Amino acid sequence: MATINNNFLKLPVSYLFSDIARKVAKYREENPDASIIRLGIGDVTRPLAPAVIEAMHKAVDEMACSETFRGYGPEHGYDFLQKAIIENDYLPRGIKLEMDEVFINDGAKSDTGNIGDILGLDNSLCMTDPIYPVYVDSNAMCGRAGELTPDGWSNITYCPCNAENGFTPTLPTSRVADIIYLCFPNNPTGTVITRAELKKWVDYALQHDSIIMYDAAYEAYIQEEDIPHSIYEIEGAKRCAIEFRSYSKTAGFTGVRCGYTIVPLELTARASDGSRVALNALWNRRQCTKFNGTSYIQHRAAEAIYSEEGRKQIRETISYYMENARIMRDALTEMGYEVYGGVNAPYIWLRCPKGMSSWEFFDYLLHGPHIVGTPGVGFGPSGEGYFRLTAFGTRENCIEAMHRLKALN
């Protein structure tokens, strides 16, 4: 008799953004004339850069010719993109990487969810709170998160990030964390971590033989000086950290799907017999078995981002979204909201007004000015009473949303 993975039954009934989609669909069905502005899910609205489109067309033409056609690609990814990543994203910051340390994927979500395949189920977890739900849910699916209690999952140490502590997570003290998830610039709060604070986490990981999963998907949006773009800017991080990057928000690849993961060759973890095993080799084995690589067309599209024209066009797109963030941040502040983020990331994190809960404020915005955002509690217990808006909408929608909210006030 076939049986199921019972860990799935421990999960909340559905994924956060599925809940939002259902609520919005039901409201639209009941109010077909409502003009809804969606500033909830972090999807982009700007078209792909011309340099990217040109590269994709060229790659498609190559696939139409027997001399240049390509079938299965290498699971690690094509070396031309690995080389571009190392030379453009890391060497300028003084970080040296080997080609074998760069794994091309179909977006950071996949690898952040799958990386746990190579690690034991008995590892304890630590996560900043609030945080991207995939980290929690993927560990719950395999049983590593423990049991779901009113205070959260039993095998996760939550490090609250809120206005009271300046959204700076403190190191765990109740128990040693074996696997640590950090996301900076943070999704959902849009806040960043200083070099000094990040060093504390690296030092902790080195001291306790822990592994840091560092999600830097939004590093291209950092505007302020001396904010680290990569955890490998911190001495010793290659011995304790895996880094995830994505082109989804940086270059509008949410519909194209491409990103990469860095697994340093010197990063090891302990096997059951006490020996040290390189995680790079384990991840390579996992990818060769379960992942068939990202397409050649996606590779060429991503490579084009690093051309002179590509870099210029991508900067223009990022500036567009960050101007949206500024407009929204300024308008909300003027209306009296407590607003965070929006300076080094395309997310606005605000405190719900009048003591409303996150979902109460969601309904308030949907039913009143017809604005869709994301309830903060969906990102973790410490997100209750907060709300996220994205700056990935069109300029017109961002401005209109602020006009509607101001009229409501």
Secondary structure, DSSP 8 states (H G I E B T S, - for coil): -----THHHHS-SS-HHHHHHHHHHHHHHH-TT---EE-SS----S---HHHHHHHHHHHHHHTSTTT---S--TT--HHHHHHHIIIIIGGGT----GGGEEEES-HHHHHHHGGGGS-TT--EEEEES--HHHHHHHHHHTTT--EETTEETTEEEEE--GGGTT------SS--SEEEEESS-TTT-----HHHHHHHHHHHHHHT-EEEEE-TTGGG--STT--SSGGGSTTGGGTEEEEEESTTTSSGGGT--EEEE--TT-EEE-TTS-EEEHHHHHHHHHHHH-----HHHHHHHHHTTSHHHHHHHHHHHHHHHHHHHHHHHHHHHTT--EEE-SSSSEEEEE-GGG--HHHHHHHHHHTT-EE-EEGGGG-GGGTTEEEEES-S-HHHHHHHHHHHHHH-
